[in-house]
């Protein structure tokens, strides 16, 4: 089997890219995948740290795509790229995230792809934004760099807390979460407030679009009520530091709902 090859381009020394670049390099070195800014060999994956629109010449990207027609192009977009959907989206690639919203999920998906596991980067290069979002909402990412299959006893119950955030109930999102929990082998039950005896049932909650400080308050309040329960919270698009704050506050895992 031909070893994987990865290229990484861009100004990864910029402060906004420091953490994504470090995680990427650590992951590649842990699995022995070589990386460089360029190579004459066919590549399996290309990662671009893009500081501003049109930083990478279209002719260079076209040539790279022609030489590597099936390699995912993954763009980490800097602050000057905000509003790319209205201006200049990444060329010929549905895969991107903003540096301010970087999440361990991105490295997890790269790891899966480069080790021949189920990954978002295996989606067609013609995938649309709604397809990407649907895949992300249905994928369970534990946050570790090691593959972890979700194995649950058939029909094990869990609770979906419908009024976790301060802005009320998003019934559509709760239904999406319930569908995903059923796919994982749970039998979800909706609850407005936690029952007096929750035992050790896993709890899932949607933080809607609440401010970070409100999400922290909700996590801390819920953790005081149930000290040992597995607790997953869905957040619209948490920044890297915010995700760590939520973990420290007591949540078991944070799953982003959007890029």
C-alpha atoms as one frame of an Amber mdcrd trajectory, in Angstrom:
protein
   0.000   0.000   0.000   1.400   3.414  -0.963   2.012   5.596   2.132  -0.146
   8.681   2.474   1.222  12.075   1.489  -0.086  15.393   2.833   0.764  18.935
   1.810   0.266  21.918   4.114   0.387  25.428   2.691  -0.173  28.899   4.051
   1.042  31.193   6.792   0.561  28.796   9.670   2.849  30.901  11.839   0.048
  33.460  12.280  -1.399  33.460  15.785  -4.884  32.444  14.647  -3.481  29.272
  13.062  -1.117  28.237  15.867  -3.374  25.680  17.528  -4.835  24.117  14.330
  -1.347  23.742  12.854   0.073  22.213  16.042  -2.742  19.679  16.278  -2.419
  18.803  12.609   1.336  18.222  12.791   1.065  16.236  16.027  -1.559  13.973
  14.485   0.391  13.391  11.251   3.586  12.597  13.130   1.733  10.227  15.467
   0.632   8.077  12.514   3.799   8.501  10.483   2.311  10.439   7.567   4.854
  12.711   5.816   3.874  16.313   5.139   5.466  19.203   3.292   4.572  22.382
   1.433   5.069  20.627  -1.903   5.891  17.232  -3.356   6.234  15.573  -6.737
   4.400  12.503  -5.426   0.604  12.083  -5.606  -1.026  13.390  -2.437  -3.928
  12.082  -0.385  -4.827  15.297   1.431  -4.135  19.027   1.118  -4.502  21.486
   3.985  -4.480  25.244   3.433  -4.172  27.904   6.114  -5.731  30.829   4.255
  -5.216  34.273   5.767  -7.223  36.286   3.232  -9.294  35.721   0.043  -7.343
  34.821  -3.120  -4.156  34.154  -1.126  -3.584  30.995  -3.170  -3.328  31.444
  -6.927  -6.167  29.831  -8.823  -3.738  28.419 -11.384  -1.790  26.620  -8.621
  -4.946  25.115  -7.126  -6.217  24.046 -10.545  -2.917  22.282 -11.269  -2.934
  20.620  -7.848  -6.489  19.410  -8.420  -5.656  18.132 -11.893  -2.715  16.151
 -10.517  -4.706  14.873  -7.497  -8.348  14.584  -8.566  -9.553  12.713  -5.471
  -7.601  14.417  -2.684  -9.695  16.548  -0.303  -8.665  20.202  -0.107  -9.282
  21.417   3.451  -9.160  25.186   4.103  -8.734  26.740   7.548  -9.880  30.321
   7.003  -8.480  33.283   8.903 -10.262  36.365  10.207  -9.900  38.253   6.918
 -11.853  35.481   5.181 -15.074  36.122   7.115 -17.930  36.384   4.665 -16.268
  34.068   2.145 -19.667  32.755   1.066 -20.431  36.241  -0.258 -17.026  36.843
  -1.808 -14.557  34.123  -2.713 -15.247  30.658  -1.340 -12.452  28.063  -1.340
 -11.868  26.853  -4.875 -13.187  23.436  -5.766 -13.673  22.268  -2.187 -16.630
  21.881   0.175 -14.309  21.375   3.153 -13.429  24.404   5.254 -13.723  25.861
   8.730 -12.944  29.238  10.265  -9.899  29.448  12.515 -11.933  31.062  15.305
 -14.264  28.050  15.335 -11.544  25.397  15.131 -12.539  22.208  16.911 -10.851
  18.888  17.698 -13.422  17.400  15.332 -11.419  18.603  12.336  -8.305  16.678
  13.356 -10.421  13.650  14.241 -11.849  13.644  10.719  -8.380  13.995   9.150
  -7.156  11.116  11.291 -10.064   8.948  10.195  -9.571   9.754   6.541  -5.825
   9.041   6.580  -6.361   5.755   8.433  -9.105   4.551   6.050 -12.042   5.053
   8.416 -15.416   6.736   7.952 -14.739  10.444   7.564 -16.401  13.596   6.322
 -13.477  14.013   3.917 -14.642  10.925   2.040 -17.742  12.821   0.889 -17.811
  13.731  -2.824 -15.899  16.858  -3.737 -19.163  18.172  -5.176 -20.945  17.979
  -1.786 -23.066  21.038  -1.005 -23.165  22.966   2.272 -26.395  21.289   3.387
 -24.875  17.849   2.807 -21.812  18.792   4.855 -23.990  20.153   7.672 -26.208
  17.067   7.652 -23.196  14.769   7.861 -21.721  16.770  10.728 -24.954  16.737
  12.702 -25.175  12.955  12.301 -21.559  12.213  13.171 -20.453  11.551  16.736
 -16.995  12.847  17.467 -15.612  12.094  20.896 -12.817  14.665  20.640  -9.965
  12.165  21.040  -7.429  11.407  18.371  -8.129   7.699  18.663 -10.981   5.978
  16.833 -13.810   5.138  19.218 -16.780   3.117  18.047 -20.033   3.940  19.798
 -21.288   0.716  21.345 -24.438   0.906  23.451 -26.734  -1.795  24.759 -29.893
  -2.028  22.599 -32.528   0.527  23.614 -30.560   1.985  26.506 -32.443   5.077
  27.634 -31.063   8.590  27.629 -32.586  11.994  28.288 -32.826  14.915  25.882
 -33.181  18.059  27.955 -35.456  20.317  25.940 -34.941  23.549  27.920 -31.211
  23.650  28.551 -30.375  27.086  27.105 -32.013  30.315  28.270 -33.844  30.917
  24.986 -36.262  28.022  25.222 -36.860  24.943  23.144 -35.757  24.305  19.554
 -38.058  21.395  18.774 -36.576  20.785  15.319 -33.057  20.467  16.716 -34.287
  18.228  19.512 -35.856  15.914  16.942 -32.595  15.783  14.966 -30.698  14.933
  18.147 -33.265  12.240  18.986 -32.923  10.687  15.526 -29.158  10.531  15.925
 -29.442   9.018  19.399 -31.730   6.311  18.046 -29.182   5.549  15.334 -26.617
   5.023  18.083 -28.857   2.507  19.853 -30.444   4.755  22.485 -34.112   5.124
  23.315 -34.257   8.898  23.906 -36.834  10.520  26.138 -37.596  14.248  26.099
 -37.717  16.016  29.433 -38.446  19.652  30.278 -36.820  19.333  33.680 -34.653
  16.537  35.010 -36.653  13.966  36.964 -35.820  13.647  40.643 -34.158  10.280
  40.073 -32.103  10.415  36.887 -29.856   7.530  38.004 -26.909   7.441  35.621
 -28.750   7.973  32.359 -26.801   9.885  29.698 -28.059  13.427  29.147 -28.052
  15.361  25.860 -28.813  19.073  25.574 -28.923  21.741  22.879 -27.369  25.062
  23.912 -29.181  26.829  21.021 -27.463  30.154  20.261 -26.894  31.126  23.873
 -23.957  33.365  24.867 -20.953  31.404  26.184 -21.419  32.642  29.750 -25.025
  31.396  29.754 -23.930  28.000  28.432 -21.342  27.782  31.230 -23.976  28.619
  33.830 -26.315  25.953  32.461 -23.568  23.319  32.419 -22.536  24.093  35.996
 -26.142  24.074  37.228 -26.883  20.761  35.541 -23.653  19.198  36.793 -24.600
  20.098  40.367 -27.855  18.195  39.891 -26.239  15.083  38.417 -22.593  14.653
  39.268 -21.821  11.432  37.414 -24.000  11.374  34.316 -22.513  11.315  30.832
 -23.418  14.759  29.489 -23.270  15.896  25.845 -24.053  19.458  24.792 -24.579
  20.697  21.235 -23.318  24.234  20.577 -23.819  26.272  17.391 -20.151  26.932
  16.588 -17.934  26.998  19.670 -14.569  28.704  19.541 -11.611  26.560  20.551
 -11.174  28.155  23.970 -14.908  28.067  24.692 -15.032  24.332  24.081 -12.294
  23.818  26.678 -14.182  26.038  29.135 -17.300  23.885  28.741 -15.294  20.715
  29.362 -13.793  22.198  32.513 -17.263  23.258  33.662 -18.331  19.631  33.650
 -19.686  18.644  30.239 -18.474  15.271  28.939 -18.248  16.358  25.300 -19.110
  19.317  23.078 -20.468  18.702  19.577 -20.692  21.675  17.178 -23.871  22.088
  15.160 -22.359  24.330  12.478 -19.050  25.058  10.859
